[in-house]
Each structure stands twice: as C-alpha cells, then as structure tokens.
C-alpha cells in the first residue's frame, strides 16, 4: 500500500537541494519527494529525526504525540521553550518545524488507526510501548510500509528497521560507477584492464561494454556478471557467438537493483539480526537487546522508567532481563547476562543526552530516506550503540541517586547520567567554535541543549567570515530564508540563544577568518583563556592552521568532516594523541597534461579542459592585459619570468587590437573560437597523427586510452554548439564592459549567418606532445630561450599603455551557483563539444557544475550524526580524561551502512641525551629577551646540547659554520634585535612569543632531533 499512492513529479529546487542532489541523485530525490512520512513521538529523538527528514525534502511530514511538554523535554527537544510546558508537544513543535522547508507541509495526526497509517510510505516511532510497536509493525509489514522504531536511554540507544518482505535497493553504495579501458579479452572471457589500472570491481558486480572491436555482441549494452581474478583482471561469461577480440573497448559498472527481505518485529525479537556499531563491543548488542525489552516490561509494570542510580530498580531490571533471556534463549546462547551493563542501563534509563540524540537522529533520518528513495543499503535490522566511555571518572564525579536526581531544570536529562557537578563544570567551559556552517549549526544546537558555556564563568566564541546562501538552508538548520545574505555566525548565535536563553550574553560571535592575518584578534590572551577548540571547517588549510595553534597553546581540538554519506571525527589531546596534521589524505590524482590537451577519454578530462579554457579566455587573459596596461616595463619584466613570452604577448595583442565593440562582435568571436577549438585544432591533431598512424614499435597510435577524434561541424540547432556561442559571447561582453541586448534564437541565427569561417589549412611546423614526457620537454624548450626578433616584432604591435589611460578589462571570477552568469553554461557546452569530438558520453550542467566547481556533496543526516559523535568525545575532554583508550576517532558511511571506531594514535616520543620528549607537544620554554650568547649557554648547561643552527621563520640567525667575525657580532645581541637585523623586519606588536627552530648536537657530539624553542617576551 505504501508504494501504491498516487505519484506526481514535483520539480526539484536545485538552488536549495544542490549539495544533497550530488548525494542522492535526481531519480532518488524525485522518488523521495513523493513519499509521505509519519513521526510518532516528539521528544528530542523524534524531533531530531523530523528535522533531518524535513530538510531532505519528502512530500509531507505528519507528527503524532498526544503527550504534553514537560521541563525535562528541554534536555534535547530544541524546538520547545519553557513557555510551552503543559502544551501539546505536537502543537508546539509543528509550526517551528514547518519553517525549515516550505516544500514540506507539516500536519498533526490525531490517531494511529489502520486507516491513518495506510497513508504513509514510512513510519518512525520513538518512545512508545513494545506492544504498540508490535501492533503498528504488524500492519506495516503486511502492507509494504517502511517501519522504524528507536529509543535512547542515556548513553544507550536502540534502532529497529523493517522495510517489508520485498524491498528493492536501486543503488547500494551511491558511488560513481567504475569505468576503465580494456586491454584484452581472451576467448574464455578473461578481461584485462589497461596499463595496470586497478578495476576496483568485486565478485557479483555487473559491467557493460562499448567500443569493443571484434566482439559486436558485447557492445549491445547488456550487463555481464563479474568474477574477479585479481586487481587488474576479471572474467565474464562469453561463448563463440561473441566473436574474437581485436582491440579497444570500455567497461562501465552497472548498478543492478537488489531485492532484500526484512522480518517483522515479532520474529526479530526472538532471532535478531544485528548491525555492529562498534567492533570493540561485539558482545553488547545481544545484551542490550534483552535489556531494552526488560525496560519496556519495567515501564509497563510501574508506568515509569527505572530511577537514576536506584539500586532496587536496577535489581528489578536485571531480573526482568533474565526473564526475557529465558523467553528468547537463542539471543544470548551460551553467554551470561552482563549484570554491570544491565544495571548501567537502569541507572541511565531516564537520561537524555543531546549527542546520542543527534547520532541516532542522523542515522534514522537516513534510513527514512533510504525507504523513500530506494537508494543505499538499509540497517538490517537492529543496531545498538552506547558511549559509556563518555562517563567521567567516578572518583572525581561520584554518581549516586542524590547527585543524579532531577532538579526541575532543562538539564535534568543530562544530570540523570552525569550528575549535577559535572553539569556545572560543563556550563562553565570556555570553548571556541571555528566555523558556523553545517557542522557549526549542529554543534551549537547540541551545545545549547547541553548548557555548555551557560554558567557564570562559561563562554562560547564562534567565528565565521561567510554569509548565508540559499543552498545552505538545506543542511544548516539554524538559518531560514529571511536570513539569506546575513552573517552566519551572528544568525547562528541568535538562534541558539533563543533555543536556550541561558546562553544570552554567553556567545561572542565574530566575523573574522582564523589565520595568520588575525593573530592580533585571536591573540595569546584569547587562546590561553580557552578550555578546548572545535573545528567546523570545510578546507584543509584552515584546519591545519587551527591545529598548529592548538599545539602551540596546548588546547584539545575536536575535529570532524563530512562528504556526502561519509563522515569522520578525530579527537586531539595535548601530550596524548597525534595532531590533525600528523596524517593527511593522499593528493588528488591529477590528469596527465597530454591527456588534457589532446587525448581525453572520459568526461572528467573534458570538463577540466573546459574549465581551463574558461579561465584562460575570461580570467587570466584579461588580468594579463591589465598588468600590461598598468605595470611599467611589463614586457621587459615578463621576458625575465615567463617562458612563453611569445604566446603571452600575442594574447595581449589579440585582446587589445581585435577587441569587440558591440555584442554582435562577441557572437562572431565565439563562433570563430568554436571553429578553432572543435574543428581546426582536431584536424591539426589528425594531420599530425592520422587515424592509421603507428608508433615507433609499429603499433597503432590511436589505441588504448587514445581515442581518434572527429572534427565538429557547427550546427546552431545543437544545444551544446549553440550554448558555447551564447555563453562565450556573454562572457566576452562582460570582460569588455559591453551590454548584452535581449536576444532571441533568431538574433543569433542572423548574426551567425554573416560570419566568414576560413577553411582549415594544416600547419607543418606544429609539434603536439603525445606523452607527458614530450609535454615536459616542450615546456623546457620554451623556458630555454626564444627568438628575440620575433618577440620584439609582436611587442611592436601592442598599443602604447599611455594611449589607453584608465582602460581596463574586467576579469571574470568563477561563480558556480549563479545560473544567470553563463559560467556553467559555457563550461558545460565547451566540455560537451569536446566530448562529442572524442565520442565521450556528454554530461548535463548539474554534473558539470559538480566537477568543475569541486562541490563537496552534503546532506543533513551525516552532519547530525557526526556532530553527535563529537559531542560524546566532548564529555571526555571536559572531564580531562587522560586515558587514550577511552577516546574514539569515528568513521561512518551511512550509505552502506558502516560505523567504525579506532583509538587515536599516540603522539610519537623521542630522546636526546637521557631525556624523553613528545615530538608534537613538547618544546623548550624560555622567558625574557635574552642574548644569543645566553641562549647558547643555557642549552649547553641545562640540556647538554650544543646548538649548531638557530632560525626564526626563514631567517638563519646563527650557524656554527658562520665566519667567526659574524658570530662575534651577533652573540651579544638581544634576540629581538638579532631578528630585526637579519630579517630586516620589525616584530609585530601583538607577538608575545618568539619561535625558534634549532639543530643541535648531544653530549656525544651526535646530531639529534630536539623540540623547538619558545621564548616568552
């Protein structure tokens, strides 16, 4: 019934959903936008799920919760206020939820009858009895409606998923299909891939083939099942009727729909199938499976959950767990009940932790989207999670029935787990959040629920130099349409102060980028005042800078990031773990230069080429022209620096001597450039390397990754041809400051009919690099010299800058998100025209924008889950936990679904003489503006080290190999004077520390690795 509802096809608002579209794809998004979803239970977890589902954009979202708001709901329900206490949870939440996404209507359901339930594609329940879960699931399982139930109890959580007896997954991973070039196909079906490139396929995958010569049947597009033989070969089933392989061929992975079967809740209670959320806790799911059922039995019997740290209640829960274990003997098998774990579940049953809520809220919302879109692999069928490592030490924060009892505050859910003393310490923390985008918004919301920084000594500093755009609204949930254009940090700070008024006056929002240029703002006093730092950044450079600052000031750093359905978290603790910069991702694989210039074989190559063409035409060339017009002696200066001076001067000459004077001229220019790039250049390439050309070994030149191109003949009715001209003309008009008239297809047709296109004449002296080695050789040849007379001749054609005083071109700044500026239109058309040259499948503007704009795919579900994990590590940082085994770095992929944890890597240690030191966190601390001689003496006397070299930044201040006279002149200089003398620069006023790098010999005269020196002025 869930799939038989009337389907319409809404338009996708790409401005709002742009980042999410790159995660889900259009097909899945459209399917999802036809799905009605019901959320039952609107405490913290229910509203977190509802928030993420609303942001994602389902057809409609209905809410059911007959309960009234209580003070403890404010522990994690961020849409409720104190003034809502006593009101209906559903009535209070619905209007605030509706503000998130105008495309998703929010309604309140009045009953859970079969007639009501039948209207939904997916139903999520939280905080309802086990009997009610069974009743609802019995109906949903029979009627092919997705059902999800979840409960969180303190630091524990439970998830159950049932998508019916037949559920089809159209794409299990969401990864781009793997592609490659065929080197050989043997008669038995063994396929070898080209040039040792790994195929990346797995047994059971399917591939289709194209352009295979000698085996036409393979090119029909049918999927073939793969048997992997090794990283460079796989096998498919072929017979004699397929023919004999000659050459060529491409393979592409085919995503084949997979059908999976789920069992009902009743069946799964007795024989659960678990997804492991933490492989270090392999035995816990079965224990918690029984414990959570026992909690339902306890609640049914007493009409309440066990009291915090109440021994009698804990013992009763233990007995009930034993009864459930007897009822379902196969769950534990030979295992015994873990009494300590079950008692801890009882102690925390009334707890409500924002981090756990965020973790499960993101995870469950993604399961809803899987059910509605049929994309990605669902949880089958149970997932249990706990973060008991987040508990502070019992010695410092004793937990008893007295310390964890409710106090009638919004933090009672947290106090029930950690106790009131720890809650007080959390409220008095001083923290720095760098960035207030997607992760930043979620982090601030969680902190507001935790009461972080809300105490008399607490403070939250948040900075972000970015402003809000429409595309942010899909995942940065503190922002609303009215906020577009405003500063992110200011709006985010106001939003969370509204959520928790205890934070009023406790958040300092800044608009400054954290970097070397703002060290006078984020100075020593600022950093020394902090308890820890949290990154919410989207680039590696900013992350590594903050990491260096945290190392210097010895501040813990909580780091995280997302990429579509993938996410990671890292915790960095002074003198305990390695730093963020200790490891780095491998560099992106670059496209070989000769491939880009002449031999593309996939759409990524043509998009990179088109982006480079755009940059050259409309950004680099105008900037060079402006330099020529404004810089005295430009030609002479360029002669010294630029190996391709001839090409540069020819370009300047073209842009100034052949400049357009009206829009017609721009259209004509774009038409002629089309001819040059997609016809003449291709014909020249084929003149140099004819289709029957062979290499030095006598083998065909056009084989393997080299695809013989075909020149294009301009056709105004071809969309890509036409858009190249339209986009090119508008962009050229922009750089010359010409107004583009309102024009029609007929206008272009008329102008283009008057363009005279010269026929192609091959050039015999043109050398085209066939390999990267040849391309490098060509670059070296250019830098080795040039014909001086020829250069002078071109320079003489340039107009004198004095005749063009004040005249400047306007370089284009690439902006991917403005659909009216023709940037993506031009790059898409240029890329597709080149793809047509080389018989490569073209790409739409959406995919082109993704690749050319280097867009990071993003979805709210992953962000919520990742920030939840960060907040669970935050408790450990707040408690100053010094046991590295208690910390966890997290790695998740919601598409699979996969959740994994690892212990942080310990910071490396080293030794000099008999002293050990931490290679990341330790340093030599000295005080006062001492002389160079005093510094050298200090290290000999106190450390047994003889300094052989001393440097400050890029300035070498002292070296044992310096002439004695130079050394003598410097020995009695104060360090600040020495720096000024050598670097020729003053030390900035805000600098209170001098950092020196040293090379030193130990007592044995051996060169040893030692920490850096930090001198406090």
N, C-alpha and C positions, 0 to 999 in steps of 0.2 A: 504493500500500500504506500510505503514511504517513497517509492520510485514512480508511482503511477499518478502523481499530482500533475495538474496542467502545467506545461513548461512554456515560458516565454523567454525571449532572449534580450535581456537588458543590455544597454551599451555599457562598456567599461570606461570609467573616467580615468584615463591614463595619467592625467595630472595628479590625481590623488593616489592611485594604486601603482604608480610606475615601479617602485622598488619591489613591491610584492609580486607584480606580474612576472618579474625575472625569476622569482622563486616558483610560482605555481604554473605559469603559462596561461595563455588565453583560454584554451579548452577547459582546463580545470577551474579557472576563475568564473567562466560563464556557467558551468555546472553548479558551482557553489552559490552563485547569485540566484539560483532557482530553488534554493533549499530553505525551508522553514525550520528553525531550531528552538527548542524549549529548554530553559534552565530552571531546575527545581531547587530551591534553597538559596537564599541571598545573603548569607553571612559572607565573611571575607573570601573564601574559596569560590563560592558561586558567582560573586560579583567580579572577581578577577578573571574567571573563565568568560563571563558575559562581556566584559570589556574587550578582551582579545578577539572574541568572535565578532563583536560589533565592528571593531576596527578593520577586520579582514573583509567584511562586506558580504554577509549572507543575505538572503531575500528578506527575511524578517526574523525577529528575535522576540520570543514570548517569555515572560517571567512568572514563576509561581512560588509564593511563600506567604502562607497565612499568618506567620509569626509577627510579633511586634518588636520594634527596636529596643534593645537593652544596652546599658552602658558598655558591657564587655564586647558588644559587636564592633565598637570603635577601635578595637585592637588591630583589626585588619580590613574592615569594610570602609574603604576610603571615600565612598560616596555618601556616607552618613555623617550627620552632625549631632551635637548634643541636643539641639532643639528638636531632633526627630525622635527622641526617646519616647516610647509609648505609641508611636505611629506605626502604620503598616510598613514592613520592610520593602515590600514590592512597590507600594505607592511612593515611598520616599526615594527609592533608587531609580525608578523608571525615567523620570524627566532628566536626571543628570546623565544617565546612560545614553539617552537619546541625543544629547549634544555631541557625542563622539563622531557620529557618522550620519549625515542627513539621508543617505541612501538606505539605511536600515531602520525600518519602522519598529518601534518597541511597543509591545502590548502586555497587559497583565491578564493571566489566565485565572479563571475563578474556580475551576475544578479539574481533577485528574481522571475524569471518566474515560472510558474507551473511545467514545465519540470525540473527545477533545484530543486525546493522544494520537488519534489516527491522522491528524493534520500535519504531522511533523516528519521530517526526514531524519532528524537526530534529536534524542532526548538525553539531557545530562541531569543527574540528580546528585545532590550533596545533602548531608545532614538529615537523612530520613531513615526510618527503621528498616531492618533487614527484611521484615515481612512485606513492607511497601515496595522495597526494591524488587523482590521476587514477583510481586503482583504486576508491577509495571513491565519488568523484563519478560514475563511470560507472554504478555500481549505484544511487545515489540518484536520478540523473536519469531512469533507466529506471522507477523505482518511485515517482515523485512524492513523494520525501522531500526536505525542505529541506537544503541543504548550504552551509556557510560555512567558509572557511579564512582564517586570518590569521597573519601573522608580524610581529614587531617586531625591528628591529636598531638598537640605539642610539636616535638621534633620528629614525629612519625607521620607517615602518610600511606594511603592505600588507593589503588586505582583498578577498576574492573572495566573491560571493554567487550562488547558483543555487537558485531555488525551483521548478525544473521547467518543462516546456514550456507548461503551463497553470496559472497561479496567479491566483486571484481576490482582488482587494482590495475589501473591503466599504465602506471609507471611507478615502480617500486622505489627508485632512488632519486629521481629528479635530475640526475647528472646528464650532461650533454652526451648524445650517442657517440660512441667511439668510432673513429674513422681511420683509414690507413690506405697505403698503396700496396698492391700485390706485386710480389717479385716473381713468384712461380706457383703454378697449380699442377701437382702431379696427378697421374691417372687414378690413384687411389683416393683423391680428394684432399691431399695434404696441401694446405695453403701456407706459403712462406711470405712474410711481410718484408718490405724493402729496407735495406740499409740498417739492419739491426735495430729498428724501432720496435719497442715492445707494443704488442697489440692490446694488452690490458683486459682481454676477454676472459670469461670464466666458463667452465663446463655448463652446458644448458642454455647459454646465451644464443641469440639468433642474429645472423647478419644477412644483408642483401648485397648484391654486386652490381657494378656498372662498368662499362668500357672494357670488358674482358674480350680480347681478340682470340678467335678460335673456338670460343665456347658461348655461342649466342644464347643458349638456353639459360645460362647463368645471369644474363642481363635482363631477364624478364621481370625482375623486382620481387620475386618470391623469397620469403625468409628461409634461411638454411640453419639448422641447429648445429652448434659448435661443440666439438670435443677438443679441449686444449691439449696440445702436445708439448708445449714449452712456451717461454715468453715471446718467441719470435715465429711460432708456427701453430696452426690449428687445423683440424680436419672437418670436412663436411662430407655428406653422402652424395656421390656422383656415380653415374654409370656411363656406358659407351655412348648413349644418345646425347650426352652433353658436348661431345666433340673433344678436340685436343688443344690444349693451351698453346697459344703462340706468344703473346706478350700483353702488357698493360693490365689495367684493372684497378678498381677501387672497391673497398668494402666499407659498409656502414652498419653499425649495430642497430638492430630493430627492437624497439620496446614492445614486447608481446604481452598483452593483458594476462594477468594471473588471477585465478579464482581461489579464494581461501574460504574456509569454513570455520565458523565460531560455534561454540556450545553455549547453552543457556546458563544463567547464573546458578540455577538449582543443580545442574550437572557439575558445574565448575567448582562449587563449594566443596564437593567431595573429592574431585580429581582436578586440582588446579594446575594450569599451565602458566609458568612464571616467566616474565622478562626480568633478567637480573639488572638491577640499577647500580650495584656496587659489587664487583667481583671479590672484594676483600670480605664481604659479608654474605657469602654464598649460602650459608645455612639459615639466614634470618627470614627470608620470605615465608617459609613453611611455618615458622614460629609465629610470625605476625599475622599470618592468615587465620590461625586459630585464635590469637589474641584479639583481633578486631571483631571476630564473631562473638567472642566472650563479652566484649564491650557492649554489643547490641543486647545480649542476654541480660547483662547488668542493668542497662538503661531501661529495658522492658520491665524488669523486676522492681526497680526503685524509682522509675520516672526521672532519673538524673544519672549523670556520669560519675565515676569514682572521684572522690575529693582529692585535692592536691596533697600528696605525701600523707595520705591517711592509710595507716597500716592495715586496719580492719578491712577497708575497701580493697586494698591491694591483695590481701589474702583471699578475699572472696573472688576477685577476678582470676586469681591463679586456679582456684577450684573450678570455676566455670570453664576456664581454658582446658583443664583436664577432662571435663565432661564433653566438650566439643571434640577433643582428640579421640575420645572413646567412640564418639558418633562417626568420625571420619578417620579411621585408623591408617589409611594409606597416605595421609598428608605427611605425617612425621616418619612413618615407617619404623625403623629401629631407633631413631633419635629420641632423646628425652626432652621434656619441656624445659626451656631455659628460664628458670624462675626469676633470675635477676632482670632479664629482658622484659618479661611479662609484668613484673612489679613496676619497672620503669614506665611501661606503657600506662599503667594505672595511675602512677604519680602525675603523669603529664596529660591525662585524658582531657582535662579542661583547658589545656594550653592552646594558644592561638598565636602562631609565630609568623610574622609577615614574610620572612624569607621562604618558609615552607609553602605558604600560600602562593607566593609568586612562582616558585618552582613548579608546583602542581598546576597552577593556573595556566602557565605557558604550555606545559606538556599536554594537558587535557584539551585546551582550545585547539591545539594542532591535531589531536585525534578527531575533534569535531570536524575540522576542515578536511581531514582525510576521508571521513564518512561522506561528507557533502560533495567532494570533488573527485573521489576515487583515485586520488594521487597520493603516493607514498605508502610505505608499509605500516600497518597499524600495530599497536601493542596487542600481543596475544598471550593471555587475556588478562593476567594480573600483573601489577607492578607495585612492589612495596619499597619504601625508601625511609631511611632515618638519618639523622645527623647528630647522633649522640656525642660525637667529638666536639660539638659546639658548646657543650656544658662546661662552665668554668670549674676550677678545682674546688672540691668540697671543703678543703681547709680554708681557703680564702673567702669563699661564698657558701657557707653551710645552707643546705636546703632542708627545711623542716615544714611541718604543717603550719607553723607560725609564720615563717619567713615567706611562704608561698600563698598565704591565704588572700582572698580577694579584698581589695581596699576600696572598691566602689569607684575605680578610675578607669580611664580608657586604656590603660596599660595592664589591666588585670590578666589578660590572655598571656602576656609575656612574663609577668610576675609569677604566674602559676607554674612556669617551667624553670625560671632562673632565680626567683626570689627578689625581694624588694631592694636589697643592697646593690645587686648587680644592675637592676633597672636604674637606680640612682646614678651609678657610675656611667652607664650608657648616656644618660641625659646630660652629663657634664663633659662629654667628649668634645674636642675641637677638631674638626675634620675639614679637609679641602677636597672638593669635587671638581675635577678638571674636565669640563665639557657638560653641556646640558641638552644633548640631543636625545636619541632614542634610549640609550643606556642611562644617560643622566636623568631623564624624566622618571624612568622606572626606579632608579636608585633613590631619588629624592622622595618619591611616594613611599617607598619602603621605610626610609629613614623617618619620615613623618609619622608613620604608623608605629615605629619602634620608640618614638620620642627621643631619637638621637639628637644631641645638641640642644635640647629644650630646657635643660636645667639652668640654675643661676650662673654656672661657670661654663656652660656649653656654647658652641658656636659652629655654624656651617658656613664655609666660604665656598661659593660656586662661581666659576668664570667660564664665559663662552663669548667669543667675538663674532658669532654668527647671528643672523636674523632668521625668522621663521618663514618658510616657503610652504606652498600648498601641499607639495609631496611629503612634507614632514608629518602632516596631520594623520597619516595612515598608521604611524607607529610611535609618534612622540605624543603620548596621550594627554599630556598636561596642556597642550595647545588646542585652540579652537579656530574656526575660520576667521573670526574677528581679530585674531592675534597675528595674522599673516603680515609680515613686514616689521613686526616688533622684535626686540632683542630676546633671544631665547632665555638667557639666564634670569632676566628680570621677570618675564612672564612665568617661568617655572617656579621661581621663588614665591611669587604671589599666590600661585595655585596651591602649593603645598602648605603655605601658611593658612590658607582658607580651610584645607583639609584638617589641619591640626593647629588651632590658634595658639597653642603653647609655643609655637615656633615664631610667633610675631616678635620682631626685633632680634631674632636669633640667626637670621640668614643674611649674609652680606653677599649680594650678587654683583659681580664685576663683568666688564666687557673686554677685558684685556687678554690677549693671547699669552700663554705662558711660554716664555723663551728668553734668550739672552738679552733681547732688547727691552724686556720688562723686569729685569732683576732689581731695578730701583723701586719697583712696586712690590714684587714678591721678594722682599729682602730678607736679611738674616733674622730680623725680629719676627717676621711673618712665619718663616719656616720653623724656627725654633719653638714657636707657640703651639704648633700642631701636634696632635696625637697620632694621626695617620693620614694617608692620602689615598684617594680613589680616582683612577683614570676612567673617563668615559669618552675616549677619543677615537677618531676614525683614521689616523695615519701613524705610521711607524716613527717618523722623525719626532713628532710631538711626544710620543710615548717614551722614546729613548731619552729625550731631554728631561722629562719629569723623573724618569728612572735615575738619571745622574744626580739630580737634585736630592732625591730621596736617599741615595747612597751617601752623598756628602753630609746631609743633616741627620742621617741615620733614622729615617722615618719609615715605618711599614708602608707598603704600597699594595693596593688591591687592584689587579689588572684584569680586564676581560675584553672580549670582542666577539662579533657575530659575522657570519657570512651565509645569508640565506637560512637554511635549516641547521647550519652548523654553528657551534659556539665553543668558546673555551674560557676558562678562568685560571688565573695564576695569583698566588699569594707570595709576596716578597717580604721577608722578615730580616731586619738587621742582625748581622753576626750569626745567622742561622741558615738562610737559604741563598741560592744564587740569585742574581738580579734578572730583570726583564731582558737586559741587553746581553746576558750570558749566552743566550741561544738566539738564532734567527732563522727565518724561513729561507729556503734556497731561492736564489734570484729567479725572476720570471724568465722562461725560455724565450730568447729573442729570435726574431725571424731573420734568417741569413739575408745579407744585403742583396746578393744576386737574385734570390727568390723574390724579394720585394720589387726589385727593379724590372726583372724580365721573365721570371719563371714561377708565378703564383700557381698554387694547386688547390687552395681552399679559400673560403670566403674571408677568413681572418686576415689572409695576406692582402686581399683586395681592399678591405676596409682600412687596414694600416696604410696602404698606399694612398687611398683617397684622403685620409686624414692628413697625411704628409703633403699631398697636393694642395689641400685647403690651406694648410699652414703656410706653404710657400707662396701661393698666389696672394693671399689676403692678410697675412700677418707679417711673415719675415720680410717679404719684398718691400711693402710699404715702410716698415721700420728701417730697412737699409736705405731707402730713398730719403727718408727724413734725416738719417745720420749724414748722408752726403750733403743735404741742403743746410745742415746746422753745424757741422763739425769742420773747422778749418783744417786744411791739408788732409782731407779724408782719403784721397787717392794714395798719397804717399804713406799714410799710416796703414792703410789696407794692404799695400804692397808688402809691408813687413810681416803682416799677421795672417793673411788669407791665402791659402794655396791656390784657390780657384778665383783669383782676382779677375781673370778674363770674363768668366761667367757672371760674376757679381756686377762688373761694370756694364756688360751687355744688358743685364736685367734692369739696372738703373736707367740706362738709355731708353729701353723699351717703355718703362713706366712713365718717363717724363716726355719723351719725344713722340710717343704714339698714344698719348692719353686720350680717353674718350671725352667728348664734350656734351653728350646727351645720352639718354637711355638707349636709343637705337644703336649707338656705337657700342654700348655694353653688350647688347644682344649679339651683335655681329662678332665681337671679340670671343664670346662664349661659344658661338658656332664654330669659329676657326680653331679654338682650343680643343673642341670635340674632335675635329678632323685630325689635329696634330696627335692627340693622345690615343685615340681609339682606331685610327686608320693609318696615318703616316708612320707613327712610331712602330706599329705592329708590322707594317710592310717592310720597314727598315730591318726589324729583327729577323723577319723571314728572308730578307735579302742576304743578311749576314749568315743566317743558319737556315737554309732551305729545308723543307719538310723531309727531304730524303738525305739530309746531311748525316755524316758519320763522324765519330770522334777519332782520336789518334790510334785507338785499338781496332778501328774498323767497325765498331758497334754503332747502331742508330743513335744519333744525337738526341732526338725527341723521343725519349723513353723514360720509364720510371716517373719521378716527380716532375719532369719537364714535359709540359703539355704544349703541343704545337698550337699557336693561336690562330684566330681568323680576324681580319680587319672588319670593323663595323661600317655599314653604310647608313648615314644619318637618316632617321625616319621620325618625322615630327609626331607621328601617331604612337610611337613607342614611348611609354611613360618615362622610362629611365633616360632616354635620349633627350626628351623634352624638358625634364626636370633639371638635367645638367645645364641646359641653356638658361632656364628661368633662374635657378639658384645662382649660377655663375654671374649672370647679368646683374642681379640684385646686389650681390656681394661686391662686385666691381664698382657699381654705382655708389655703394656705401663708402668705399675707401676714398673715392674721389669727391664725395660730398654731393653727388648728383641725386636729384629727386626721381624716384621711380613712379611713373604715372599709373593710374588704374588701368590695367591692360587685360585683354582677353586673348583667347586662343587665336582668334582671327588676327589680332595685332601681331603676335609672334609670327604667324604664318606669312603675313605681308612683309615684315622686316626680313625674315629669313630667306624669302624668295629673291631678295636683292643682293644676297651675299655671294660674292665670287669666291669659289673654292678652287685653289690651284691643284692640279693633278700631282700625284706623288712622283718625286724624282729621287731615286736611290743615291745615297752618298757613299762613295767608295772608301773614304778615309775614316769612317766611324768604327771605333772598336767597342764591342759590347762584352762585358765581363760574363763569362759562362760559369765561373766558380767564385766563391768568396775570396780565394787566394788572388785571382785575377783582379777582383774589385779592389783589394788592398794594394796590389801592385799599381793600379791606376791612380789611387789616392796618393801613393808615394811619388809617382811620376809628376803629378800636379804640384806637389809641395817642393819638388826638386828644382823647379825653375819654370820660366815662361818666356815667351817671345816679347822682349821689351818693346820693340817697334809696334807690334800688334796691339799691345796694351795701350800704348800712347795714342795709337790711331783711334781706338774705342773711346778713350778718355777725352779726346778732342771733340767727339760728337756730343758730349754731355753739355747741357746748358749751364752757364755760369750761375752758381747759387745766388750771386748778387742780383741777377735778373729775376729771381723768384723769391724775393724777400717776404717772409711771412707765409709762404705757400707750404702747406704740409698735407700729406696723405693721412687718412685715419685708419690705422691698423685694426683689424677685427680681433676681438677677444672671443675665443670659442666658448659658446654657451649652449649646452645640450638641451636645456629644459624649456627654451622659448621656441614654440613651433612656428612663430611668425618671422623669425630672423633668417630663415633659409639655410642655416648652418647644417643641420642634419639632412635636410632635403638635398643639398649639394653633395654631401659626403655619401649619402645612400645612392644617389644617381651615379656618381663617379665610380663608386665601388661596384655597382651592378653592371655598369657598362664594361668595366674591365673584366668582371666575372663572365660576361657574355663573350668577350674576346677569347677567353680561355675555357669556355664550356663548363664553368663552375656554377653550381646552383646559386641563384641570387638570394638576397636577404631583404626582409622588409625594414622600414625605418625603425621599428621597435628594436629589432635585433642589432641593427647598425648602431643605434644610439647606445645600446648596452656595451658593445665592444669599443666603439670609438670614444665614448665618454668614460670608459673604465668604471662603469657603475657597479657599486657593491650591492648585490641583491640583499634585501632585508625584509623581515616580517616580524610583527609584534610578538608572536608566540615565543620565538627564540630569545628575543630580548628579555621578556619577562622571566623566562626560566633561568637565563644566565645571571641576571641581577639577583634572583633568589639565592643562587649558589654563592654569589659574592657576599651577600648579607649573612649567610651561615658561617662564612670564614671570618666575617667582621666580628662576630661574638668572640672568636678565639683571640683575635688581635686586641679587642677591648679588655679581655681577661689577662693579657700579656702572657699567653701560653708559650712556653719555651721548648715544648716537645715537638720536634719536627714531624713525628709520626702522626700527630693529631691534625696537621694541616693537610689540605687536599687541593690539588690542581684538577680542574674538571674539563672533560672533553665530551661534547654531545653532538649527535646528529639526529634531529627529530624525524628526519625522513625515513630512517632505517627501521625502527628507532634504536639508537645506541646511546648509552650513558656510561661513561667510564671515568675513573679517578686514578690519580697517581700521587705518591708522596712527592713533595717538592725536592729538588736536588739540593744537597747540602752545599754550602759555599766552599770553594776549594781552599785548602790550607797550604802554607809553605813555611820554610825555615831559613833563618840566617844565623850564623854562629850557633848558639843553643836556644834561640828564641823562635817560637812558632807564631805565625800571624795569619789572619784571614785575608786572602788575596783580593777580595771585593770590598770588605767593610773596614779593614784596619788602615791606619795612616799614622804618621809621626806628627803629633800636635805640639807646636811651639808657640810661645807668646812673646810679643814685643817686636819692635822694628830693629832687630839686631843687625850686626855687620856680617858680611860674608865670612870673615875670619872666625867670628863667634859661632856661626852655623857649622863650619867645617870642624872646629874644635869640639863642639857638642857631640857630633856623631862619632868622632874618634874616642872620646872619653866615655860617653854614656851608652853607645850602641856597639862599639868595636867595629865601626865601619869607616872606611876612607872613601869619601865622595870623589869620583873621577869625572863626573859631569853633572851640571846643575842647569836646568832650563825652566823658563817661565813662558808658557804658551809656545810660540815659535821662536822665542829668543834664547840663544845659548849664552848663559851668564858666566859660566865657569867651566873649564875643562883642564884636566891635568896636562894635556898636550899644548896648552896655550904657551906663548913665549913668556919667560919669567917676568919681563917688564910689564906685560899686560896683566898678568896675575897680580903683581905687586900693586898696580894702580887700583885694582878692584877690591882687594882684601879688606880695606878699612872703610869701604862704602857701606852705608845702611842699605838694607835690601830694597827699600822703595827707591832710593837714589840710583842703585845699580840697575833696577828695571827701567827707570826713566832714561838712563844714559844709553843702555843697549837697545831698547825698543823704540826710543825716540817718541814715546807716548806717555802721557800722564796716567796715573791710576785713577779710575773713576771714583767720585766721592762716596758712592754707596758701598764700595768694596771694603769689607772689614777683614777679609781673609786673603792671604796670598797662597797660591797653589804652585808647588814646585815638583817637577819630576826629576828623579836622580838616578844615576848609575853609581854603584858602589862596590868596593872590594871588602871581603870579610877579613877576619884575623889571619887567615891562611893566605891572604892575597888573591883569593879567587873571586871572580865577578859573580855576584849573587843578585837574585831578584829581591827587591825590597819595596815596601809601600811608598806612596808619595808623601810629601811634606805639606802640612797645612800650618801656616803661621798666622796667628790671630794678631791683628794690629792693635 
